[in-house]
Amino acid sequence: MSEILVVDDEPGIRDLLREILEDEGHEVRLAENGEQARAARLERAPDLVLLDIWMPDVDGLSLLKEWVTTGQLTMPVVMMSGHGTIHTAVEATRLGAFDFLEKPVPYKKLLQTIERALNSRSDRVSAPASMEALGSSEPIRLLAQRLRQAAGAGTTLLLTGEPGAGVDICARYLHNPETAWVEPDDLAPLVENPLDWLAQAKGGVLFFREVGQLTPLQQKGLQLVIGRHRDYGVNLICASTENLASKAAAGAYSRDLYNVLAQVAVRVPALREHREDIVQLAGVWLRESLAKNGLGERRFSDAALERLARHDWPGNLDELHTLVHNLASTVLDSVIELRDVEALLGGGAKMDGGALAELFELPLKEARDAFEKAYLEAVLRECGSMSKAAERSGLERTHLYRKLKQLGVKSGSRSDTS
């Protein structure tokens, strides 16, 4: 049984296609627009997509091109349109579509096309890794484009970013799975046998995960690898979580090596810089964790998801993934609530016995001010907006403003109208 994703903004067509395909023994998922199609593809790749071209939010050709750019075109896509032209059909095929069908699609032709598309999967070469583990937001789509453009330069690529931001995902995205992948765990051989890795990675990718911590002798070895990698047809990708420019300026890193690495460098954004992906990633990882461990259904409450989206995630993707796995494994109820998330993130003000004892040492007014400040900071952190904080605290918004100013509590950039 194959799983087919049907993307069409017309309910009648969606229902008709589902009925036909289910009668043929296929499992069918439906999406009524591009946004839902993106989410469905990110959740898991179907065996085939029937994709309408004309949709209200994003046209099918743009979505197809997006999947190609981000490495998500791992399944055959059959385009559909009620206003098809030869030009449209040619463009769809050029972008990577398996075929093009003009609506209304004859029953027999539909089934024949689907059968051919599904049979074509065995002939498809292994697809490169996608960027879906980073998300599907605009910053990630632009990042994928930058990576492809930088890789086309044919020189060493430097990936920079905070720990856990996903530089390894970006490196894998640029790897053709039909070629070699070499990622040394120990960089000590850079001193004595740096060219051995080039021989192992011939025609593929050589990835050095952290070049910011190399010793001076290892840096010289890396310079030798950089100078010879083209002779072996190797795509050389280096990554660093450190500020190499500052280290080079301070004399703690080879200026010559830095100048070579900095010629083609791409920065991977921190998770807080594409926080619109947090909710989607959390949902995907929750389902994966539950399935992997044979656990029952769980879902996040809206308040829990809102809290996840507000968090700055200093550990980036790694921190979010670890937290979601923890929640999947430890929460007993079917709904993961805000309190479950707060218990792991450490949100909310908690006053232990020592802190309470300190308040008793203060004059009444100072003790009250200290408590109110801690209370309002916690409420603002949890609610995320002034209006919600006013409702939670039982204060009118103007009164809340005055109180925050009086206590020296910063409201940050939270919306005053939300």
MOBELLIN-V182493 format. One record per helix or strand. SS is the DSSP state (A for helix, B for strand). FROM is the first residue (numbers start at 1). LEN is the number of residues. Records with the same first field share a line. If there is no record, write none. Layout:
BEGIN
SS = FROM-LEN, FROM-LEN
END
This chain:
BEGIN
B = 3-5, 27-5, 48-5, 76-6, 99-4, 157-4, 181-2, 205-4, 235-6, 265-3, 299-2, 335-2
A = 11-13, 34-10, 60-10, 86-10, 107-17, 138-14, 167-7, 188-3, 195-6, 216-17, 244-6, 255-7, 271-22, 302-9, 316-15, 338-8, 353-8, 364-20, 386-8, 397-11
END
